[in-house]
């Protein structure tokens, strides 16, 4: 435990130092981008994405998307939109996150790339689950799994399984959720997906806690944290601290839970992870309620509500609805255009067939008329020959009689 506390302490120190040097690095990076061609811009942004704050990530991802589109690399643009949606979601700007996901999916569908479609559907499933639209989330996951299989990508399929597990856990079915988490774990262990393992270990930790197996819950949390320490994933460590505090809360160790939440809050605020910050503030309020400290409970709850209002205010909810409506409209227009194209193609085929039939009929009729004329001419010729033959026979008969 001490080693882990020290690791978090040093990560906080590093984060503080990095904030002072980040501005200088951003200036250098901007100069580097200004001299790069479109393909190089995309490469540089992908390589250094983890070096930036959330706001900077969003800024540079937009630059990379623009570069990919100018380079006509639509598949790259689709995947960059996926990353943009994820980072934007972390900041709490849900309408813009949804817009990015839908643009990425639209490109993936136009290209009919199964892996790109699956990746976008996975993100949209998570988004829909967080908005409590469970049926929509499940539909995205059904489609995602089909596309993963079409792409023959087991890693992609493990992501779909993991997301399905989280959906069923949210819907109150831990047994079914656990089945999908174990499927996910099996695949990720086989392919040695270190990053993916950090997520599924956390999910299995939550399920173990629901089953009152706290020993196993802490073991899974430790396994995830150790990997995230190796990866130097400050965002992931903030999540793990929050998850561990949740375990302490369930064990009624409220003071320990608050201590962990405070450490998680320091990290989540520094990196701009607004969604996690709001969650931590709300949970801290619950802890203080259990401890009977109503003043602090009210203070944290007020902060949580203020942040939640900024995340899910009426305006943003309307924007989300607007984005979904725009996407549905675009989908309908696309289907109508496709139907129109098919109808026009069908009409074209029918017209071509009619013209072909008409020309065939005219050709046939012309040929038949020619054949009839030839037969008629032949008949007249034969008739004439026969008539001459009869006349000759008659002349010979008369000559013989004389």
Secondary structure as the mmCIF struct_conf table of DSSP 4:
data_model
#
loop_
_struct_conf.conf_type_id
_struct_conf.id
_struct_conf.beg_label_comp_id
_struct_conf.beg_label_asym_id
_struct_conf.beg_label_seq_id
_struct_conf.end_label_comp_id
_struct_conf.end_label_asym_id
_struct_conf.end_label_seq_id
HELX_RH_AL_P HELX_RH_AL_P1 UNK A 2 UNK A 34
TURN_TY1_P TURN_TY1_P1 UNK A 35 UNK A 35
BEND BEND1 UNK A 36 UNK A 36
HELX_RH_AL_P HELX_RH_AL_P2 UNK A 38 UNK A 48
HELX_RH_3T_P HELX_RH_3T_P1 UNK A 49 UNK A 51
BEND BEND2 UNK A 52 UNK A 52
HELX_RH_AL_P HELX_RH_AL_P3 UNK A 54 UNK A 70
TURN_TY1_P TURN_TY1_P2 UNK A 71 UNK A 72
HELX_RH_AL_P HELX_RH_AL_P4 UNK A 74 UNK A 91
TURN_TY1_P TURN_TY1_P3 UNK A 92 UNK A 92
HELX_RH_AL_P HELX_RH_AL_P5 UNK A 94 UNK A 111
TURN_TY1_P TURN_TY1_P4 UNK A 112 UNK A 112
HELX_RH_AL_P HELX_RH_AL_P6 UNK A 114 UNK A 130
TURN_TY1_P TURN_TY1_P5 UNK A 131 UNK A 132
HELX_RH_AL_P HELX_RH_AL_P7 UNK A 134 UNK A 151
TURN_TY1_P TURN_TY1_P6 UNK A 152 UNK A 152
HELX_RH_AL_P HELX_RH_AL_P8 UNK A 154 UNK A 170
TURN_TY1_P TURN_TY1_P7 UNK A 171 UNK A 172
HELX_RH_AL_P HELX_RH_AL_P9 UNK A 174 UNK A 191
TURN_TY1_P TURN_TY1_P8 UNK A 192 UNK A 192
HELX_RH_AL_P HELX_RH_AL_P10 UNK A 194 UNK A 210
TURN_TY1_P TURN_TY1_P9 UNK A 211 UNK A 212
HELX_RH_AL_P HELX_RH_AL_P11 UNK A 214 UNK A 231
TURN_TY1_P TURN_TY1_P10 UNK A 232 UNK A 232
HELX_RH_AL_P HELX_RH_AL_P12 UNK A 234 UNK A 250
TURN_TY1_P TURN_TY1_P11 UNK A 251 UNK A 252
HELX_RH_AL_P HELX_RH_AL_P13 UNK A 254 UNK A 271
TURN_TY1_P TURN_TY1_P12 UNK A 272 UNK A 272
HELX_RH_AL_P HELX_RH_AL_P14 UNK A 274 UNK A 290
TURN_TY1_P TURN_TY1_P13 UNK A 291 UNK A 292
HELX_RH_AL_P HELX_RH_AL_P15 UNK A 294 UNK A 311
BEND BEND3 UNK A 312 UNK A 312
HELX_RH_AL_P HELX_RH_AL_P16 UNK A 314 UNK A 401
#
